[in-house]
Amino acid sequence: MMHFYRPSARQRIVRLLAMLALSACGLTAHAAITCSIAPPSAINIAYVASTSNVQQGSVSATCTRTLAADASSVTLNLGANTGNNGSGQGSAVKLGSAKIAYSFYSNSACSSQWLKSNSGTYISVPLSMPTVNVPVTSTFNYWACIGSQGLSSYTAGLYTDAVGLSLLIGGSSMATASIAVNLYAPAVCTISTPPGNLTFAYNAFGSSAVFAGTSFVANCTNYLPYTMALSPVSGVVAGLQYTLGLSLAAAGTASNTGPSTVSAIGNATGSATHYINGSMAAAQAGQTGTPVPQSHTLTLTY
């Protein structure tokens, strides 16, 4: 008579658990690679109505393999969602109920949209980890692009958004982060306090150059780049030659008036004091009579 061995229910469960344990062992090599994301660069833009704007940002990811059996070379994929105010494939910053559209791209030409939900588009970088337990860092670059938009009816202020990031190796999510997007709009720049007159106290044939200066106040939206220029940068008054220059944060001197053109960026207070400096060279005779004032133009461009 033949006898057949029939395992008990308990034995079958033990065998099943053993099989699951063996399957899990096959995943430990990949799971032993760990990654983290450093805080990404925030996007801070002062947007001038009916213009285009591009700003670059970056984020670094650090990964470590802890087992020799792990792959020493992997491809890191970084994906982005549409943010808190997104719709379809587009993103938007928001103030109250008003929205301003923008998008993230993986290139500075703003031709390759970076969006995880956009058919699985990622920014990918190779990462080599030749040594176990030694962290390796790679950097991803991205660009926020804003097309021309009219904002005549929009409330001036800070429009915000937050875009979620996901770092993947293969199909496995390794880390997450968020990019803050801050857009000040509509961005404007004005001179609230104009410069005063420059008056030189000059003695004929003086042994040293004479300095004269004045200041003015520029009111420019936070993060808005602007440029100031003087024209002309020299002149003659009462037969005495002089030169002019600009400085951003402090008055110059007779020997250092500064350049004729300077650039600045609007600050959080929206107000900045700048200076016009003048120098009249030494050993000039000058002319008698009533001096005729000379005019110069200060131009602010943004």
VMD Tcl script that draws the C-alpha trace (Angstrom):
set ca {
  {0.00 0.00 0.00}
  {1.30 3.44 -0.92}
  {1.19 6.33 1.54}
  {1.05 10.00 0.54}
  {2.39 12.78 2.75}
  {-0.13 15.51 3.37}
  {1.32 18.58 5.08}
  {-0.75 20.10 7.81}
  {-2.21 23.60 7.47}
  {0.41 24.90 9.90}
  {3.21 23.45 7.80}
  {1.80 25.03 4.64}
  {1.74 28.42 6.36}
  {5.33 27.98 7.45}
  {6.36 27.16 3.88}
  {4.45 30.16 2.53}
  {6.10 32.50 5.03}
  {9.49 31.09 4.07}
  {8.77 31.79 0.40}
  {7.75 35.38 1.20}
  {10.91 35.85 3.23}
  {13.01 34.67 0.30}
  {11.19 37.04 -2.06}
  {11.81 39.96 0.28}
  {15.51 39.16 0.36}
  {15.66 39.88 -3.37}
  {14.57 43.50 -2.75}
  {16.98 44.46 -0.01}
  {19.82 45.45 -2.35}
  {17.76 48.21 -4.01}
  {16.11 49.26 -0.77}
  {19.53 49.84 0.78}
  {20.14 52.87 -1.46}
  {18.95 55.91 0.44}
  {18.49 59.46 -0.89}
  {17.62 62.90 0.41}
  {16.85 66.26 -1.23}
  {18.32 69.55 -0.02}
  {15.94 72.54 0.13}
  {15.45 73.65 -3.51}
  {16.14 77.19 -4.71}
  {13.04 79.33 -4.37}
  {11.81 81.15 -7.45}
  {11.53 84.88 -6.68}
  {10.42 87.02 -9.62}
  {9.28 90.61 -9.95}
  {7.01 90.46 -12.98}
  {6.53 93.45 -15.26}
  {3.22 93.28 -17.12}
  {3.32 92.23 -20.80}
  {6.88 90.91 -20.64}
  {8.47 87.46 -20.54}
  {10.61 86.30 -17.66}
  {12.88 83.31 -17.04}
  {14.58 82.39 -13.76}
  {16.84 79.45 -13.04}
  {16.75 77.36 -9.89}
  {18.51 74.23 -8.68}
  {18.17 71.40 -6.20}
  {20.70 68.85 -4.97}
  {20.04 65.19 -4.21}
  {22.38 63.08 -2.11}
  {22.32 59.26 -2.28}
  {24.23 56.51 -0.47}
  {24.47 52.80 -1.15}
  {24.90 50.78 2.01}
  {25.39 47.31 0.55}
  {28.09 46.10 -1.81}
  {25.40 44.26 -3.74}
  {23.64 47.53 -4.60}
  {24.11 49.01 -8.06}
  {27.06 51.41 -8.08}
  {25.54 53.48 -10.92}
  {21.93 54.60 -11.13}
  {19.85 57.23 -12.91}
  {18.11 59.76 -10.69}
  {14.79 61.07 -12.02}
  {13.29 64.25 -10.59}
  {9.65 64.96 -11.31}
  {7.49 68.02 -10.57}
  {3.74 68.43 -10.21}
  {1.65 71.45 -11.24}
  {1.71 73.03 -7.79}
  {-1.12 74.12 -5.53}
  {-2.95 76.17 -8.16}
  {-2.29 74.12 -11.29}
  {-4.81 73.17 -13.94}
  {-4.16 70.56 -16.63}
  {-0.52 70.89 -17.63}
  {-0.09 74.47 -16.37}
  {0.92 76.05 -13.06}
  {-0.09 79.38 -11.57}
  {0.78 81.67 -8.70}
  {-2.17 83.09 -6.81}
  {-3.18 86.16 -4.81}
  {-6.76 86.01 -3.58}
  {-8.73 84.78 -6.60}
  {-6.28 86.17 -9.17}
  {-3.81 83.84 -10.87}
  {-0.74 84.39 -13.06}
  {0.29 81.46 -15.24}
  {3.81 80.05 -15.40}
  {5.51 76.70 -16.09}
  {8.67 74.87 -15.11}
  {11.03 73.70 -17.84}
  {14.14 71.56 -17.93}
  {15.96 73.98 -20.26}
  {16.61 77.71 -20.36}
  {14.92 78.05 -23.76}
  {11.62 77.09 -22.08}
  {10.93 74.48 -24.76}
  {10.92 71.26 -22.70}
  {8.26 71.34 -20.01}
  {9.18 69.67 -16.75}
  {6.14 67.98 -15.32}
  {5.79 64.54 -13.80}
  {2.22 64.16 -15.06}
  {3.18 65.30 -18.56}
  {3.72 61.81 -20.00}
  {6.28 61.04 -17.31}
  {8.72 63.85 -18.11}
  {11.62 63.99 -15.68}
  {14.94 65.74 -15.29}
  {17.41 62.87 -15.21}
  {21.02 62.76 -14.09}
  {23.39 59.78 -13.78}
  {24.81 59.07 -10.34}
  {27.88 56.95 -9.62}
  {28.37 55.60 -6.10}
  {31.64 53.64 -6.30}
  {32.13 53.32 -2.54}
  {29.73 51.82 -0.03}
  {28.49 54.20 2.71}
  {29.98 57.29 1.01}
  {27.29 59.86 0.08}
  {27.34 61.28 -3.46}
  {25.53 64.45 -4.53}
  {24.10 65.47 -7.91}
  {22.47 68.77 -8.86}
  {19.38 69.33 -10.99}
  {18.78 72.67 -12.75}
  {15.33 73.95 -13.67}
  {13.82 77.13 -15.11}
  {10.59 78.93 -14.27}
  {9.20 80.60 -17.39}
  {6.45 83.24 -17.55}
  {4.97 84.36 -20.87}
  {3.65 87.84 -21.65}
  {0.48 88.62 -19.69}
  {-1.45 91.86 -19.24}
  {-2.11 92.69 -15.57}
  {-3.93 96.00 -15.77}
  {-6.81 94.83 -13.55}
  {-4.71 92.79 -11.11}
  {-4.09 93.71 -7.49}
  {-0.45 94.57 -6.86}
  {1.20 92.23 -4.38}
  {2.79 88.86 -3.75}
  {1.47 85.88 -5.73}
  {2.59 82.47 -4.44}
  {2.64 78.77 -5.24}
  {4.44 75.59 -4.12}
  {5.49 72.85 -6.55}
  {5.99 69.33 -5.24}
  {9.09 67.34 -6.25}
  {9.60 63.59 -6.27}
  {12.98 61.88 -6.63}
  {12.87 58.40 -8.13}
  {15.23 55.56 -8.96}
  {13.47 53.38 -11.47}
  {9.87 53.45 -10.34}
  {10.66 53.82 -6.64}
  {10.17 57.15 -4.88}
  {13.28 57.97 -2.83}
  {12.57 61.48 -1.48}
  {10.26 64.48 -1.83}
  {10.59 68.26 -1.53}
  {8.82 71.48 -2.52}
  {9.82 74.57 -4.53}
  {8.45 77.89 -3.27}
  {7.39 80.22 -6.10}
  {7.04 83.91 -5.23}
  {6.00 86.42 -7.87}
  {5.62 90.13 -7.19}
  {3.31 91.76 -9.71}
  {2.69 94.09 -11.34}
  {6.29 95.17 -10.78}
  {7.07 98.90 -11.00}
  {9.97 101.22 -10.29}
  {9.76 104.95 -9.53}
  {11.90 107.71 -8.04}
  {9.99 108.99 -5.03}
  {12.61 111.51 -3.91}
  {14.47 113.14 -6.81}
  {18.12 114.16 -6.54}
  {18.95 117.67 -5.37}
  {21.47 120.11 -6.84}
  {25.21 119.56 -6.58}
  {26.98 122.64 -5.28}
  {30.79 122.79 -5.36}
  {32.60 125.01 -2.86}
  {35.71 125.58 -4.98}
  {38.68 127.91 -4.49}
  {40.67 128.84 -7.60}
  {43.91 126.87 -7.94}
  {42.91 124.69 -5.01}
  {45.45 122.03 -4.06}
  {42.98 119.15 -3.92}
  {39.88 117.98 -5.72}
  {36.53 119.13 -4.35}
  {33.58 116.81 -3.75}
  {29.85 117.48 -4.00}
  {27.01 115.01 -3.66}
  {23.30 114.45 -3.47}
  {20.97 111.49 -3.00}
  {17.67 110.18 -4.34}
  {15.22 107.41 -3.40}
  {14.17 104.64 -5.77}
  {10.99 102.69 -5.02}
  {11.13 99.36 -6.84}
  {9.17 96.16 -6.36}
  {10.93 93.42 -4.41}
  {13.26 91.30 -6.59}
  {12.85 93.67 -9.57}
  {16.21 94.33 -11.32}
  {16.70 97.96 -12.35}
  {19.48 100.12 -13.80}
  {20.31 103.78 -13.24}
  {22.39 105.91 -15.61}
  {23.68 109.50 -15.70}
  {24.03 111.58 -18.86}
  {26.24 113.45 -19.50}
  {28.81 112.32 -16.95}
  {30.97 115.46 -17.08}
  {30.63 119.18 -17.63}
  {32.04 122.65 -17.13}
  {30.58 125.31 -14.85}
  {32.20 128.72 -14.33}
  {35.19 127.47 -16.31}
  {35.69 124.56 -13.89}
  {35.60 120.98 -15.18}
  {33.86 118.28 -13.15}
  {32.82 114.63 -13.42}
  {29.87 112.71 -12.00}
  {29.27 109.12 -10.85}
  {26.75 106.90 -9.08}
  {26.97 104.74 -5.98}
  {24.33 102.42 -4.55}
  {24.50 102.52 -0.79}
  {26.94 105.21 0.33}
  {28.26 108.57 -0.85}
  {31.48 108.52 -2.81}
  {34.52 110.78 -2.57}
  {36.30 113.29 -4.78}
  {38.71 110.55 -5.83}
  {36.02 107.88 -6.31}
  {32.72 109.16 -7.64}
  {31.65 105.78 -9.03}
  {30.55 104.65 -12.50}
  {28.02 106.36 -14.74}
  {25.72 103.29 -14.69}
  {24.82 101.02 -11.77}
  {22.38 98.14 -11.33}
  {20.34 97.11 -8.30}
  {17.49 94.82 -7.27}
  {14.37 95.93 -5.44}
  {14.31 94.99 -1.75}
  {11.58 93.90 0.63}
  {10.96 97.47 1.85}
  {10.47 98.73 -1.70}
  {12.71 101.72 -1.01}
  {16.44 102.32 -1.51}
  {18.61 105.44 -1.25}
  {21.26 105.93 -3.94}
  {23.85 108.65 -4.50}
  {25.13 111.00 -7.21}
  {28.72 112.05 -6.62}
  {30.64 114.91 -8.21}
  {34.37 115.71 -8.33}
  {36.01 118.94 -9.44}
  {39.72 118.51 -10.16}
  {42.38 120.56 -8.33}
  {44.42 123.49 -9.71}
  {41.73 125.03 -11.92}
  {41.53 128.82 -12.29}
  {37.85 129.09 -13.12}
  {36.02 132.18 -14.41}
  {34.52 135.21 -12.72}
  {30.86 136.09 -12.99}
  {27.65 134.28 -12.22}
  {27.94 130.56 -13.01}
  {25.41 129.01 -15.39}
  {23.96 125.78 -13.90}
  {24.45 122.63 -15.94}
  {21.73 120.01 -16.36}
  {22.20 116.25 -16.20}
  {19.69 113.42 -16.65}
  {19.18 110.45 -14.36}
  {17.46 107.56 -16.14}
  {15.96 104.59 -14.28}
  {15.25 101.51 -16.41}
  {13.49 98.28 -15.39}
}
mol new
graphics top color blue
foreach p $ca { graphics top sphere $p radius 0.5 }
foreach p [lrange $ca 0 end-1] q [lrange $ca 1 end] { graphics top cylinder $p $q radius 0.2 }
display resetview
